[in-house]
Amino acid sequence: MKKIVILAFLLLLSSSAFAVYQVGDVVDNFSWTDSNGETHSIYDLIDAQKAIVFFWGGTG
């Protein structure tokens, strides 16, 4: 059981090594609709000189 837990933990840690983007990489433009029904895109926010922070928390 202990070996399985350790293996699972190591697999979770190694998943960040396969991340597609690195700090400083240029991302593709994509858009989304917010809770008010307004559509936004990354490039529109960049053009408006807005700060952009994306966070995808791991929910496991």
Stockholm file with secondary structure:
# STOCKHOLM 1.0

chainA/1-60         MKKIVILAFLLLLSSSAFAVYQVGDVVDNFSWTDSNGETHSIYDLIDAQKAIVFFWGGTG
#=GR chainA/1-60 SS CHHHHHHHHHHHHHGGGGCSCCTTCCCCCCEEECTTSCEEEHHHHHHTTCCCCCCCCCCC
#=GC SS_cons        CHHHHHHHHHHHHHGGGGCSCCTTCCCCCCEEECTTSCEEEHHHHHHTTCCCCCCCCCCC
//
